[in-house]
Amino acid sequence: MHEATVYQNLTQLSIRKSRVGFLLSDLTQLLELCHVEITSLHLERQHADCVDILLTVDPQDLKHLLPTLRRFGYEVLSKHEEDNWEDKLQEHASYLDKYLSM
């Protein structure tokens, strides 16, 4: 008899990609390269110009996965504590405003 693996601490990640550049095989290869264990992957909506994807992954993988997805043209729709991208962007913008106002 096979034992079932129980996943208790999982996070759902919602991402969007342009239909023109989207291939499911590219996404799965990217996830494999980041050593992310995919618990589930759903194509939520297909708009005329983009595709919404819902991934269920271990939250420990998010720190490295989110910047990688953005680098490859994916838009991250969901909010996560591990995602400090917007905070860093805001910090850089504040620094730039301070520099320009001198």
C-alpha positions as CSV (number, residue, x, y, z in Angstrom):
1,M,0.0,0.0,0.0
2,H,1.3,3.5,-0.9
3,E,1.5,6.2,1.7
4,A,-0.1,9.5,0.8
5,T,2.0,12.6,1.3
6,V,0.3,15.3,3.3
7,Y,0.9,18.9,2.4
8,Q,-0.1,21.1,5.3
9,N,1.7,24.4,4.7
10,L,1.1,25.4,1.1
11,T,0.6,28.8,-0.7
12,Q,-1.4,29.6,-3.7
13,L,0.4,31.8,-6.2
14,S,-1.5,33.6,-8.9
15,I,0.4,34.7,-12.0
16,R,-0.3,36.2,-15.4
17,K,1.5,35.9,-18.7
18,S,0.9,37.2,-22.2
19,R,-0.6,34.6,-24.5
20,V,1.9,35.4,-27.1
21,G,4.9,34.2,-25.0
22,F,3.2,31.6,-22.9
23,L,4.0,27.9,-23.1
24,L,3.0,25.6,-20.2
25,S,6.2,23.6,-20.8
26,D,8.3,26.7,-20.4
27,L,6.6,27.4,-17.1
28,T,7.2,23.9,-15.8
29,Q,10.8,24.0,-16.9
30,L,11.3,27.3,-15.0
31,L,9.7,25.8,-11.9
32,E,12.0,22.8,-12.1
33,L,15.1,24.9,-12.5
34,C,14.1,26.8,-9.3
35,H,13.7,23.4,-7.6
36,V,10.0,24.2,-6.8
37,E,7.7,21.3,-6.0
38,I,4.4,21.9,-7.8
39,T,1.5,20.6,-5.8
40,S,-1.1,21.9,-8.3
41,L,-1.2,24.0,-11.4
42,H,-4.4,25.4,-12.9
43,L,-5.0,27.5,-15.9
44,E,-7.7,29.8,-14.4
45,R,-8.7,32.2,-17.2
46,Q,-7.7,32.7,-20.7
47,H,-8.3,36.3,-21.8
48,A,-7.8,37.5,-25.4
49,D,-4.3,38.7,-24.6
50,C,-3.1,36.9,-21.5
51,V,-3.4,33.7,-19.4
52,D,-4.0,33.5,-15.6
53,I,-2.3,30.6,-13.8
54,L,-2.8,29.4,-10.2
55,L,0.1,27.5,-8.7
56,T,0.1,25.7,-5.3
57,V,3.7,25.6,-3.9
58,D,5.6,25.5,-0.6
59,P,5.9,29.0,0.8
60,Q,9.6,28.5,1.4
61,D,10.1,28.5,-2.4
62,L,8.6,31.9,-2.9
63,K,11.6,34.0,-2.0
64,H,13.6,32.9,-5.0
65,L,10.6,32.0,-7.3
66,L,8.9,35.4,-7.4
67,P,11.9,37.4,-8.8
68,T,12.6,34.6,-11.3
69,L,9.0,34.6,-12.6
70,R,9.1,38.4,-12.9
71,R,12.4,38.2,-14.8
72,F,10.8,35.8,-17.3
73,G,7.8,38.1,-18.0
74,Y,5.2,36.7,-15.5
75,E,3.1,39.2,-13.5
76,V,2.5,38.2,-9.9
77,L,-1.1,38.9,-9.1
78,S,-1.2,37.5,-5.5
79,K,0.3,39.2,-2.4
80,H,2.8,37.3,-0.2
81,E,4.8,38.2,2.9
82,E,7.9,36.8,1.3
83,D,7.6,39.2,-1.6
84,N,9.5,42.3,-0.8
85,W,9.7,43.5,-4.4
86,E,7.2,46.4,-4.0
87,D,8.9,47.5,-0.7
88,K,12.3,47.7,-2.4
89,L,10.8,49.5,-5.4
90,Q,9.1,52.0,-3.0
91,E,12.4,52.5,-1.1
92,H,14.4,53.1,-4.4
93,A,11.7,55.6,-5.5
94,S,12.0,57.5,-2.2
95,Y,15.7,57.6,-2.5
96,L,15.5,58.9,-6.1
97,D,13.0,61.6,-5.0
98,K,15.3,62.7,-2.2
99,Y,18.3,62.8,-4.6
100,L,16.4,64.7,-7.3
101,S,15.1,67.3,-4.8
102,M,18.6,68.3,-3.6
